[in-house]
């Protein structure tokens, strides 16, 4: 009898494939890809723009808000499957260069797509839609819930 606890080639992001299916149904990554500019030379592209978008979108959805983890995740077979690739995905420096090319117009286009996606999610217009903003930077006093997510650290 042999016991092994090494785990082998496993992923900690099993929900990623469910996320990919939701994205396929919504078409969000394809809509974003269609709207984003790609000034790269087509003959020198290793990672298609759609792969960048999926890698970043899925990463944000799964709590990988920065790019540090992408150097490890790019080799994960579940991530490659979700991005519909059979090879390593883009590295964190590659994704960083891509993100840093974005300007105000790109940000506007992304926001427009997200708003349109939100509107399409309703069968009919809702009777009321509430938007809650707190633009103050006033110091929070006491030990209120959520106090660490307001203003600057320590406020």
N, C-alpha and C positions, 0 to 999 in steps of 0.2 A: 504494500500500500504506500502511495506517495501523496503527500499533502503539500499544496503550494498556495501561498497567500499573497503572491506577487501581484495578482490582478491582471497582468498582461495588458493588452491594448483595450482599455476601457475609457469611458468619458464620464465626467461629472455633470455634463450638460445634456442629459437625455431629453429634456423638454425642447431642445433646439429643433428637432425634427418636426415637432408639433408646431412650433413657431414658423418653420419654413412652409408648412402646409397652409397656415393662416395667411402668410405673406403671398403665397400662390393665389389663394382665393381673393384677397384684397388687391393684389397687384401693386403694392406700395413700392417695393424695390424696383420694379420695372418702370413705374411712373417717375420715380426719382432719377433713375438712370437716363430716361429719355429727356429729362429737363436739364441735367447737369452737363456743362461743357467738358469735353475731353480733348485738350489740345495736343495730346501725345502723338507721336509718329506711329501710325498703325502697323508699320513693319517691325517696330521694336517693342511692341506691347507683350508683356508676359502675363499680366493679370488684367482681364477685361474690367471695364468700369463697373459692370453689374456685380462682379465679385467683390470689388471694393465696397460698394453700397451694401451688399448683403453682409459682408464681414462686419462692417461698422454698425449697421442697423441691428443685427442680431446681437452683437456685443453690447450695445446700449440696452436692449431689451432684457438681457440676462445679467445686467449689473456690472458689466465691464466698461465703466465710463471713460477710462483712459486707455491708452494703447499699450501699456506695459505688458499686459497678459497675452497680447496677440502673437508674440514670438513663440509662446508655448502652444497656444490654441491653433495656430496656423498648421500645425502638424497633426492635430486631432482629426481622426477619420470622420467623426460625427460633424465637425465643422466643415470639412471638405465636402461631405455629402450634402449638407445643407446649402452650401454655396454652389453645388452641382459641379464640383471639380474633382479630379482624381490625382491631384498633386498638392504640394504645399501651397497654402494661401499666401497673401502678401505679408511681409514683415512689418513690424511697428514703424521703422523708419520710412518705408514705402507709403504706408497709410498716413503717416504724419505729413509727408511731402504733399500728398493728395489733399489732405484737409487744409493745409496752409495755403493752397492755391485759391481757396474759396474767398470770394469777396462779398460785398454787400448785395449785389445782384443775385448771386447764388443763394445766399441766405434768404432773400425775398422769395425766390422760386421754390425753395424747400418749404417755407412756411405756407406758400400758396397751395402747394400740393397737399400738405397736411390738413389745411382748412377744407379744401375740396373733398378730401377723403372723409373727414368728419361729417360734412354735410351729406355726402352720399350714404353714410351709415344709417340714416333715418329713412324709414319708409315714407313718412310725411313730416312736415315741419313740426317740431315740438311747440307746445303752447307757450312754454317759457324756457328760457335758457339763462342761467345765472353765472356770471363771471365775477369772481372774487379776487380783488387785488389788495395787497398791502404794500404800498410803496414807501412807507415810513422807515426810517432808520433809527427809530427811537429805541433806547435801551430797554430791554425786558427785565423786569424786576421779579424776584421770587423764583420759585421752582416750577413754573408752568410747563405743561407738556409741550414739546416742540420748540423749547427755548433755544436749543442749539442750532436751529435752522433759521434764525432770524438775525439780520444785520451782520455784524462782524463777529468773529470768534470771541467769546468772552462776554458778549452782550446778550 
